[in-house]
Each structure stands twice: as structure tokens, then as C-alpha cells.
Amino acid sequence: MNRRRNGAPRKVAVCAAFAVLAALATGCSADIGTSGAEPPARTGTAPALPSPSGSVSAEALGVARGFTAAANAGDLEGIAAYYAADARFDRAGTLFRGRRAIIEDFMATDVVGDAGHYRELSVRAAGERTVVEYLFTSGSGAREHFTYSYRIEGGLIRDVVGRYV
């Protein structure tokens, strides 16, 4: 959720907890636009983390944790694979509409480009949403504490509301 803009995205080292993620073997480009095209294939599997509270579906938990793993691996194509083409992301009042905007205007600059790392603190159900509490650490060591309230349908993130705690 860091608002600092940085230059071209930098690859980040994959921490040991995410060693199971396979690195992309080629520099394939992905259509992350809003054309409705299929997103690129997902990479890796979600790591074992504390059990969620409430009735979080296995699908929603897998999608949320898969997104987190891809983001922590610096994998923009992997991140894009978790978002619907018409997804919406509200980052503490700043709205990103569509997969392309979420990836290019937020994730590429403020997460991957900042060498950021999400640490999951808790997961809970809130109606039809899955709320994940994170501690985010930027590449420079700055920390932010926030939640992402995900609406996940059909195995894709359709909407996220991010708020500071």
C-alpha cells in the first residue's frame, strides 16, 4: 500500500517460505488488459499458514494466499493471474479499475517495484468477503499495517478494499 513511486520494477529474492514457487522460465508477456482475455497461468502454491477464523472457503483462502505468494515473489504475471479483467481495487480511497490498472499503476510500482513483502497476520470471513490482515514491509524497511477485504468469485479476485489498521 506504499504510495512511493519507484523506477522500473525490480526482481526480489524469494524468501525461504516461498521456495516452492517456480520462477518463470521465459520472459513471456501477459495480456493484463481489460479485454477479457484469460490471465496468465498461476505459479506456485500457497504456503502453510495459520488457520483462518470463521467460514473462509478453501477457494477464497487459496486465491488470497496465492496472490500474496506471487506478490512476495515479485511475479507480476502471477499476480495478474489472480485478478479478473474487470477487477476493482480500492487502496485506502485510491481506486484502480481493471486488471491492467491494478498491475501497472499499483502492484508494479508500489509492491513489486518497491521490493515489498506481505506477511499475513490473520484471515477471517466477513459475509461474502475474505479479510486478510497484513504487515507490509517495503524494500527500504518501512512498515504498513492494513487489511485487504477480498471479494473472490470463480477463482478470481473481483474486488479488494484495502484499509490501514
Kinemage of the C-alpha trace (Angstrom):
@kinemage 1
@onewidth
@group {chain A} dominant
@subgroup {mainchain}
@vectorlist {calphas} color= white
{ca met a 1} P 0.000 0.000 0.000
{ca asn a 2} L 3.074 2.175 -0.116
{ca arg a 3} L 2.391 5.246 -2.233
{ca arg a 4} L 6.021 5.889 -3.114
{ca arg a 5} L 6.656 5.653 -6.846
{ca asn a 6} L 9.782 3.871 -7.911
{ca gly a 7} L 11.501 3.215 -11.241
{ca ala a 8} L 11.234 0.025 -13.259
{ca pro a 9} L 10.117 -2.997 -11.278
{ca arg a 10} L 12.973 -4.870 -9.613
{ca lys a 11} L 13.018 -8.613 -9.128
{ca val a 12} L 13.010 -9.537 -5.470
{ca ala a 13} L 14.554 -12.561 -3.876
{ca val a 14} L 12.094 -15.245 -2.954
{ca cys a 15} L 12.168 -15.916 0.773
{ca ala a 16} L 12.511 -19.490 2.004
{ca ala a 17} L 8.785 -19.801 2.784
{ca phe a 18} L 8.061 -19.302 -0.895
{ca ala a 19} L 10.830 -21.501 -2.291
{ca val a 20} L 8.161 -23.783 -3.732
{ca leu a 21} L 7.275 -21.140 -6.283
{ca ala a 22} L 8.611 -21.895 -9.721
{ca ala a 23} L 10.401 -18.987 -11.375
{ca leu a 24} L 9.159 -18.112 -14.812
{ca ala a 25} L 11.488 -19.737 -17.308
{ca thr a 26} L 10.918 -17.189 -20.055
{ca gly a 27} L 10.120 -13.532 -20.350
{ca cys a 28} L 6.634 -14.240 -21.683
{ca ser a 29} L 4.408 -11.221 -21.889
{ca ala a 30} L 0.931 -11.465 -20.451
{ca asp a 31} L -2.230 -9.710 -21.560
{ca ile a 32} L -3.157 -7.973 -18.351
{ca gly a 33} L -5.575 -5.612 -20.027
{ca thr a 34} L -9.299 -5.384 -19.620
{ca ser a 35} L -10.089 -7.162 -22.880
{ca gly a 36} L -11.461 -10.163 -21.005
{ca ala a 37} L -8.615 -12.369 -22.235
{ca glu a 38} L -7.620 -15.211 -19.979
{ca pro a 39} L -4.969 -14.215 -17.429
{ca pro a 40} L -1.612 -15.993 -17.464
{ca ala a 41} L -1.269 -19.312 -15.649
{ca arg a 42} L -0.786 -19.131 -11.903
{ca thr a 43} L 2.557 -20.107 -10.449
{ca gly a 44} L 3.387 -21.892 -7.224
{ca thr a 45} L 1.229 -22.987 -4.357
{ca ala a 46} L 0.172 -21.228 -1.207
{ca pro a 47} L 2.418 -21.837 1.797
{ca ala a 48} L 1.094 -23.338 5.021
{ca leu a 49} L -0.077 -20.508 7.278
{ca pro a 50} L -2.210 -20.184 10.410
{ca ser a 51} L -5.804 -21.365 10.112
{ca pro a 52} L -8.395 -18.734 9.221
{ca ser a 53} L -11.186 -17.834 11.614
{ca gly a 54} L -14.811 -18.136 10.575
{ca ser a 55} L -16.054 -19.831 7.440
{ca val a 56} L -13.481 -18.776 4.838
{ca ser a 57} L -13.881 -21.002 1.784
{ca ala a 58} L -10.946 -23.080 0.636
{ca glu a 59} L -11.162 -21.381 -2.769
{ca ala a 60} L -11.028 -17.861 -1.315
{ca leu a 61} L -8.202 -18.776 1.040
{ca gly a 62} L -6.213 -20.320 -1.825
{ca val a 63} L -6.713 -17.276 -4.056
{ca ala a 64} L -5.784 -14.764 -1.332
{ca arg a 65} L -2.692 -16.720 -0.321
{ca gly a 66} L -1.731 -17.382 -3.925
{ca phe a 67} L -1.870 -13.650 -4.648
{ca thr a 68} L 0.292 -12.993 -1.581
{ca ala a 69} L 2.858 -15.583 -2.646
{ca ala a 70} L 3.043 -14.176 -6.193
{ca ala a 71} L 3.430 -10.632 -4.865
{ca asn a 72} L 6.157 -11.682 -2.439
{ca ala a 73} L 7.953 -13.447 -5.305
{ca gly a 74} L 7.852 -10.271 -7.399
{ca asp a 75} L 5.843 -12.127 -10.056
{ca leu a 76} L 3.631 -9.594 -11.868
{ca glu a 77} L 2.261 -12.221 -14.258
{ca gly a 78} L 1.442 -14.434 -11.290
{ca ile a 79} L -0.300 -11.529 -9.536
{ca ala a 80} L -2.304 -10.758 -12.688
{ca ala a 81} L -3.477 -14.376 -12.829
{ca tyr a 82} L -5.449 -13.850 -9.620
{ca tyr a 83} L -7.407 -10.790 -10.816
{ca ala a 84} L -10.471 -10.702 -13.051
{ca ala a 85} L -10.075 -8.448 -16.109
{ca asp a 86} L -12.682 -6.054 -14.673
{ca ala a 87} L -11.485 -6.224 -11.051
{ca arg a 88} L -11.544 -3.183 -8.813
{ca phe a 89} L -9.028 -2.293 -6.090
{ca asp a 90} L -9.716 0.450 -3.540
{ca arg a 91} L -6.402 1.241 -1.834
{ca ala a 92} L -7.372 3.415 1.118
{ca gly a 93} L -9.538 5.603 -1.118
{ca thr a 94} L -7.465 5.456 -4.310
{ca leu a 95} L -9.406 3.413 -6.856
{ca phe a 96} L -7.818 1.209 -9.537
{ca arg a 97} L -10.281 -0.142 -12.119
{ca gly a 98} L -9.344 -3.206 -14.151
{ca arg a 99} L -6.513 -5.708 -14.014
{ca arg a 100} L -4.214 -3.515 -16.111
{ca ala a 101} L -4.512 -0.534 -13.748
{ca ile a 102} L -4.133 -2.719 -10.650
{ca ile a 103} L -0.971 -4.316 -12.017
{ca glu a 104} L 0.668 -1.395 -13.814
{ca asp a 105} L -0.331 1.517 -11.575
{ca phe a 106} L -0.171 -0.169 -8.186
{ca met a 107} L 1.457 -3.586 -7.954
{ca ala a 108} L 4.338 -2.910 -10.380
{ca thr a 109} L 5.300 0.322 -8.650
{ca asp a 110} L 4.274 0.134 -5.005
{ca val a 111} L 4.639 -3.575 -4.288
{ca val a 112} L 6.999 -5.345 -6.697
{ca gly a 113} L 8.882 -2.181 -7.711
{ca asp a 114} L 9.376 -1.313 -4.054
{ca ala a 115} L 10.643 -4.845 -3.260
{ca gly a 116} L 7.754 -5.134 -0.808
{ca his a 117} L 6.789 -8.151 1.236
{ca tyr a 118} L 3.389 -9.072 2.687
{ca arg a 119} L 3.203 -11.005 5.954
{ca glu a 120} L -0.186 -12.481 6.744
{ca leu a 121} L -1.277 -11.815 10.321
{ca ser a 122} L -4.826 -13.162 10.206
{ca val a 123} L -7.634 -14.283 7.887
{ca arg a 124} L -11.351 -14.154 8.585
{ca ala a 125} L -14.680 -14.295 6.815
{ca ala a 126} L -16.841 -11.165 6.688
{ca gly a 127} L -20.061 -12.049 4.926
{ca glu a 128} L -19.147 -12.892 1.344
{ca arg a 129} L -15.691 -11.380 1.715
{ca thr a 130} L -12.389 -12.745 2.923
{ca val a 131} L -10.447 -10.272 5.066
{ca val a 132} L -6.693 -10.699 5.355
{ca glu a 133} L -4.679 -8.601 7.792
{ca tyr a 134} L -1.148 -7.890 6.581
{ca leu a 135} L 2.063 -6.331 7.783
{ca phe a 136} L 3.747 -4.980 4.649
{ca thr a 137} L 7.453 -4.180 4.652
{ca ser a 138} L 8.918 -2.148 1.804
{ca gly a 139} L 12.367 -2.715 0.378
{ca ser a 140} L 13.578 0.280 2.391
{ca gly a 141} L 12.234 -1.243 5.618
{ca ala a 142} L 9.133 0.961 6.025
{ca arg a 143} L 6.201 -0.960 7.545
{ca glu a 144} L 2.482 -0.624 6.982
{ca his a 145} L -0.335 -2.465 8.749
{ca phe a 146} L -3.563 -2.918 6.806
{ca thr a 147} L -6.327 -5.273 5.711
{ca tyr a 148} L -7.441 -6.345 2.257
{ca ser a 149} L -11.107 -7.279 2.097
{ca tyr a 150} L -11.353 -9.550 -0.948
{ca arg a 151} L -14.471 -10.461 -2.944
{ca ile a 152} L -13.483 -13.640 -4.741
{ca glu a 153} L -15.738 -15.299 -7.305
{ca gly a 154} L -14.994 -18.063 -9.757
{ca gly a 155} L -11.437 -18.383 -8.506
{ca leu a 156} L -10.587 -14.743 -9.259
{ca ile a 157} L -10.307 -11.561 -7.222
{ca arg a 158} L -13.172 -9.305 -8.299
{ca asp a 159} L -12.856 -6.544 -5.724
{ca val a 160} L -10.447 -5.508 -2.963
{ca val a 161} L -10.901 -2.855 -0.314
{ca gly a 162} L -7.614 -2.018 1.404
{ca arg a 163} L -7.662 -0.099 4.676
{ca tyr a 164} L -4.999 0.819 7.211
{ca val a 165} L -5.388 -0.682 10.681
